[in-house]
C-alpha cells in the first residue's frame, strides 16, 4: 500500500484528499515478513510461548458437559493430532479437509492441527443439504472429511477418507503417542502465502462460492485482534462464550484467537438461550460472541434474563448481519459491533472500547493496516466523507479469490487489490462506517432507488414491532415497489393500514410501503442474515390482492 504524507490525511476520518482513500488511524501493526515460513498455528502459539498463561488455565471449555482442556493440553493435543493425521492418514500440505460438524471442544484443536500441516480447511454448515455439500466438495476437492455420526451420510463418495469426530477413533488420534511431534509438524514448511481455508459465502445473493483465505490473512486478523484486546482490557485471562458456528468466518476466527490471546473459549454444541445464560452465570463468562437472532430473541422474551447473574459479562460482540437501532436500544449491554465479510477474514471495521460502541448505527473504524474507498456505483468516482457509495477495501486480510471461479474473482477483486464489497455505505467525518444496504437489494421504484434498510429501521423504531424486512415486489407501472414483512411485539399492531401510514408520514412518496405482511419470525441463515429470497417467494405466492 502506498504511503501518503500525513498532512493530506484527515486526522479524524482518515480520508486522504489527494487519493480519496480512507486510511486506518489505528496503530500500524508490524507483521512478520511475508516471505518467512509461518503457519497460522505457529504464529498463534508463539504468543503462548512468550507470555504463557498459568499451566492450569482453561483453554477450551464445554459449557454443557463441563469438560475442560488446559493450554498445555491444547498444544500437546494439537501436535499429537497433527502427527497422527500425517503418519496414519497421509495428510500432506496442500490437501483439503472437509469438516461438517456442530461446534464442539475438538474443533479448535482440529483447525490448529490441520493448519500446522498446511492442510486447507473447508468447514460447512451441518444443516446443509446433500446437494449443497456436493457443490461445496466439488469446489474444495477434499481428500478427507471430518464428520459426526449425524452428518456422515451427507458426504459424497468422491471423498475417500472419513473420520467421525464423535468416535473413539478420533479420541485416539488426539491422545496417541505414536510418532511424536517430529513425525507430524517439523517436516512441514508452511508459508504465509499458502492457502489456509476455503470458507463458503452465505449464498444470500447467489450460488455459494468458496472463499480462499491464506495463512497471511489469518495472521493479520490475529495481530489486529491482539492489538485491540490490549486496548480493551488488562486482565490476563477472560472467558469467551462463542455461540456462533465455527464453520462461519466469525466463529472460525474465535477458534484461532484463543490460542494467541491466552483466553478461555467456551463452546456449546446446540444453542439454547437459557443454556447460554446459565453458562454465563456458572462460568463467569466475560465476553459473548453471538449472531443478531440471539439478541432479538433476548429482546422478544421479556424477563428471560431475570434470575441469572450476568454481572461478569463485559462485552457482547454481535456480527454476521445488521442489527437494528431499536434492538440495540432495547438491549442494555455494550456492543462492540463490526463490519466484515468472509472475503475479508471477518471484521475490517470494528469498535474499540465503550466510547466507540456508543455511536449508534456505526459498525466501527477501519482496522490497522487497511484502506477503504467509497465509490459511486454509477460513475466510479471515489467519494468524500458522509456521501454513500459502494465500499471498497484493501489490506492483508483480503481473500486470495474464489476457488474455481475466476470470473467471480475478477468481478470482486481489481488489479490493485481492492475488494468490491457490494455494500452501500458511507464513512462519516469521524471515520465511522455506516452500512446503508446491499446494492443488489436496492428497490428500483419509478426510477428512484429505495434502500430496504432505511424502511426497516423506521419500522423497528416503533415499539410494537420487533423486527422487519422490506423486499422488492414487481409492479407494472413502478417496476418495483416496497413490501414489508413485520414481526409484531406480542401480537400487537395488526392493522396494516396503520403501519403503512406510520411509514408514509416519514418518507417520500416513492418510498411508501405498498403492502405489509405479518410473520412469526424472519427466515435467516446461520449467521443471522435475512433470507430475502424466501420472503420474495412468499410474497409472490400470497399475492391474492392487487397492490
N, C-alpha and C positions, 0 to 999 in steps of 0.2 A: 504494500500500500504506500502511495506517495505521501511524503510529509509536507504539510503546509505551514508557512510561517504562522506562529500563534497569534499574531496581530490580526490575521484575516479570519480567525475563528472566534465566533461569539462565545464569551465565557459562560453564558447561561444555557444557550440552546445547543452549542457545538456546531452551529451552521457556519460553513465557510462561504463567504460571499463571492469568492472567485470561482470555485469549482461547484458551488451549490450542492455541496455534500455535507452531511452531518457526521461529525467525528465524536467518538466516545470521550466523555470527560472523566470517566473513571481512571484510576491509576493504570498506567501501562504495565502489562504483565510480561515478565521475562520468561519466555518458553524455552524448552530445550532446543538446540539446533535441529532443524528439520531433518538433516542427514544422519543424525545419531540413531543407531538402532535402539528402539524403545517401544515396548508394548504398553497398552493401557494398564495392564496388571502391574508391570514393573513400576510404572510411574505412580500408581496409586499406593502400592506397598512401600515405595521409597519414603513416603511421609510417615508411615508407621515405624520405619527403621530409624528415622531421625528423631521423631518425637513419639515414642511408643506409649500408649495408654497403660495403666496398671494391668498386669497379666490377667487378672480375673475379670476385667471389664468385658461386658457382653457386647459382642459384635452383631449377632443375629438372634432374634427372639421371635418365637411363635406365640402369639398372644392367646391362642386357643388352647394349646397343649402345655404352654409354659416352658417348652424346650428351649435351651439356650446354647449358643456357641460362642466361646471367647475369641479374642483376637488371635492369640497363638494358635488356637484350633482352626480358625478361619484360614490362616496362612498355611498351616500344615495340611488341612483337607484340600485346599486349592492345589497345592503341589502334588499331593498323592493322587488326586483325581486326574490331573493333567498327565502324570506319569502312567496311570492305568489306561487312559484313553490312547496315549501314544503307543504303549507297548502291546496292549491287548486288543485294541481296535484299529490300530494303524492309522490313527488320525494324523494328518500332516498339514503343514502350513498351506493355506490356500483352499483347503477343503471347506465345504459349507455344512453346518449343522442346523437342522430344523428343530425348533422347540415349540411344543404346543402343550401348555400346562397352566393351571391357575397359579397364583402367587404361592410360593412356599419358601421355607427357610433354606432350601437347597438351591434355588435358582441363582442367587448371587454367587455362590460357590461355583456353580456350573459356568456362569458367564466369565468369571475371572480365570477359571481353568482353561476354557477354550481360547480366550484372548491371549493367554500366555503361550499357547501353542501356535498362534497365528491362524487359528480356525475362524472362519467367518460365521458369526452367529446370526440366525434368522428365526426370530420368535414370531408366533402367530397367536391370534385370539382363540381360546379353547372352544368358543361357541361358533366359530366359523364353520360353514358347511363344507362337505366333501368337495364340491366343485370349486369353492373358493380356495381350499387347501391345495387342490390340484393346480390351480393357476399360480399360486404362490411358489409351490415347489418347482414348477416349470421355469419360474424366474430365477430362483436361487440355486437350483440343481444340487440339493444336499446329498451327501454320501451317507449320512446317518441322521436319525430322528430321535429326539428325547421326548417321550410322551408319558401319559399316565394311563392307567387301565381304562379310564373313561374316554380318552381321546385317541387311543391307539388305532381304532378301526378307521379313522379318517385318513391315515397315511397311505398314499398310493403305492402300488407295487414297485414303482421305479426306485423307491428308497429301499435299499437292500438291508441296511442295518437299523435296528430299533432297540432302544433301551428304555425300560419302564422306570420312571423316576420314583414311583411308589412301590418298589420291589426290593427284596433283599439283595438282588444283584447290584443295584445302584449303591446301596449302603456299603457293599463290599468294595466297590470301586473307590469310595472315599476313604475307607479305613484300611485297605490293603497296603502292606508294606513292600510288596514285590517291586523290585526295580529301584525304588527310592527316587529322590529328586533328580538325579543325574539323567536317568532314562527319559524323563519327560520334558524337563524345562531347559537344561543347559545345551541341548543340541539344536535348539530353535533360535534363529535370529530374526526378530520381527522388527520391521521398520515402521516409522510413524506414517509413512505414505501408503502402507499396505491396507487393503480393505479389512475392516473390522466387523461390520454388521450390515445386514440388509433388513431394514425395517419397512413395514408396509404402511403406505399412506392410507388415510381413512376411507378413501373412495367416495366421499360425500359429493364430489364434483366430477366424478368419472370413475372408470375402472381402476382398481387398486394398482398402484405402482410400487416397485421395490426401490427404496431409497438407500443408496450405497454410501455408507459412512466409513471414514478411515480412523485409524488409531489417533492421528493428529487431531481430528475433530473432537474425540472424547477427551484427549489430554487437555486441549484448550478449554473445554467445558469444565473439567475438573479444576483447572487452575483458576477459572473465574469463580467457581463455587467456593473454593478455599479462601480466595481473597475477600469474597462477600461475607463469608462466615466470620472472618476476623473483625469485620465492622460491626456485625450484629450482636455478638455475644463473647463473653470472656470465659465461659465455663469450659472445663476440659472435655466433658462428655455430655451429650444430650441424647434424648431418646426420640427418634422419629418414627411415627407410625405411618407407613405408606399404604394407603387404601387404593391407590391407582394401580392398574395392571402393569406387571413388569415387561410385558411384550410391547407396550407403548413406550415411545421415547421418553416420556415424562417419568414413568416408573423405572425404565431401564437405567436412566442416569442416577436415580436414587440408589440402585444396586451398587453402582460404582463409587458413589460419593462416600459411603460408609467406610470403605477401605482407606480412602485418602484422608478423611476427616476424623477418623477415630471415634465416630458416633455409633450408637446402637440403632440398628434398623429393625423395627418391629413389623412383622408380616401377619396378615390374616388371609386365609385361603378364600373363603366366601364372605363377601361383605354383608354385614348386618349393622344397622345403625346403633342398636343397643350394645352389641358386641364391641363396637368401636368406642362408645362412651365408657363402657365398663373397663376396657383396656387402658384408656387414658387415665382413669382413676387408679386402677390396680398397679400399673407400671410407671406411674408418674411421667407420662408422655409429655414432652415439652413442645414438639412440633408434629403437625399432621399434614400430610400431603393428600389432597382429595380432588375429585372432579366436581364440577358445578352441580350435578344432580344430587350429590350428597348434601351440599349446602342448602339447596332448595328443599330437600326432604326435612332438614333440621328446622327450616323456617316454617314449612307447612304443618309440621307436627308440633303444635303449640304445647309447651311443657315437657317435651321429650327429654330435655337436658336436666329437668328437675330431679333432685335426689342423687345426682352424680357430682363428685368432687373433681372439678376441672381446673382447679387452681394452678396446677403445674403447667398448663398449656400456655405457651408464649406466642406461637405463630401458627397460622393456618395458611398453607400455601395452596392456592387454588389455580388450576390450569387445565388446559385441554379444550376449552370452549369459552366464549364470552360469558361474563356474569353480569346480570342486570344491576343497575344502580339501586333499584328497590330492594332486591335481595341483599345486596351489600349493606344497605342501611339497616335492614332488619337483623342481620347477623352481627352480634356485638363484638366479636373478636377482631383482631387486626389481620389484614390480608396482604401478605407480600405477593401481589399479583405479578404476572409476567406475560410477555408475548413471545411465542416461539413456534417453530414448526418442526416436524420430523426432519425436514431438509436442512434445518439449522442446528441439529443436535439439541433439540429442546430450546430453552429460552435464549433470546438475543436482546431483549429489553427486559429489565426487571427493576423492582423497587428494592431499596436497601434501607432498612430501618423504619421505625414507625412514622417519621415525618413524611417520607416519600409515599408511604402506604395510605396516608390521609388524603391524597389527591384523588378524589372520586372520579372514576371513569378512566383514569390513566393506567396503562399497563407497564409503566416504568421508564427508565432511561437506558440508553444503549450501553451494553456491557463492554468491558475492556477489549481493546484490540479489534474493534469492529467499526464499520462505517455504514451509513444509510443514506438513501436518497428518497425523496418523494417526487414521483414522476407523473406528469399529466398524461393520462392514458390515451388522449386524443392526439396531442401534439408531440409527446416525448420530451417536453421541456421539464427540467428539474425545478422544483418549486421551493419557495422560502417558507419560513415558519408560519403555522396556522392555516395553510392552504392544503386542502385534501387532494390526494392523488394516490397512485399505486406505490406501495412501499417496496423499495429495492434494498437489499442488504448484502454486505461483503465482509468476509473475515475468516479466521481459522476454523470456525465451527461449521462452515458451509459444506454441504454434501459434495461428493465426487460426481454424482449424477444418478440417473435412474437406470437400474440394471436392465440390460437388454432392450432399452428404449431410447435410442439416440435422438429420435425426433422430439420426444417429450423433454429430454435433457437440453437440447438446443433451444427449445421454446422457453425454458425456465432459466437457464444459465447463459449469460452472454460471454463473449470472448475476454472481457475484462474481469471476469469472476463475480459479476453482480447476479444475485438471485432475485428474480421477479416473484414476489410473493402472491400476487393476485388479490391482495387485500387493499381496500381503500382505507387510507389512514391519514392522519396529519400529526406533525410534531409541533408542540407549542413553543413559545419563546423561552420556556424554562427547560426545554429538552425532553419533556414527557411525550410519550407516544399515546395517541388515542385511536382506537380501532373504530372505523365507521361501518364497514360491511365488506363482504366478498364482492369483488367487481362483477363476477359472473351471476351473483344473486340480485343485482340491482334490477328493479322492476321498471321496464320501459313503458311509461304511460303517457300517451298523447305527445310523444316527442320529448318528454321530461324523464329524468332518472329519479326513482324513488328508492331510498335506502330502507330495506326492511328493518334494520336495527334501530333506526330513528323512531319508527312507529312502535316497535316492540318496547323500547324504553319508555315511551309515552304511556303505552298500555300498562306497563308494570309499575308506573308511578301511581296508579290507582290502588288504594289499599285493599280493594275487593278482588284484585287479580294477582295471582301468584306468579304466573309466567305466561308468555305468549310467543307465538311465531307468526310472522307475516310472509306470505308467499305470493308469487305472481299467478294470476288467473287469466286465461285467454279471453279477449274481448274483441268483437268485430270492429268496433269503432275506435277504441283506445289502443288496441294492440294487446296490452296487458293492464290489469287493474289489481290493486292490493286487496288480499283477503286474509283475515286473521283467524288463527286458532288460539283459543283462550282457555286457560286452566283457572277456574274460579276458586276463591277462598271459601271453603266450606259450603259450596253450592250457591253462594250469593251472586248477585248482579247477573241474572239470567235474561235480561232484556237486551236483545241485540241492538235495538234502535238507540238505547241509552249509551251503549259502548261506542256506536258509530258517531253519535252526537258528541261524546266526550272527546273523541279524536278530531272531529270536524272543527271544533272550536279552536284548535291549536295548530292547524296546518293549512297549507294552501289547498285549493280545491282538488288539484290533481293527485294529492296525497291521501285523500279521504278513503276510508275503508268502504268497500262496496258490499262486503259480506263478513259476518262474524260467525264462526262455528265453535261450539263448546266441546271440550275434550277432557278426559280424566287426567291424562298426562301426555306430554310431548314425547314422541319416539326419539330416542337418542342412541348414539353408538357408545362404545365402552368408555370413551373419554368425555362424554357429555355433549358432543356436537349434535345439534338437532338434525334429524334425517328429513330434510325438506322434500326430498323426492317422494317419500311416503305420504307426506301431508298433501303434496300436489296431487298424487294419485287418489287420495281420499277425497279431496275437494272435487275432483273430476267425477268420481264415482257417485258422489252425493249431489250432483248438480241437478236438483229436481225443480229449481225455480230459476227464472231468468234474472241475472244480476242487474 
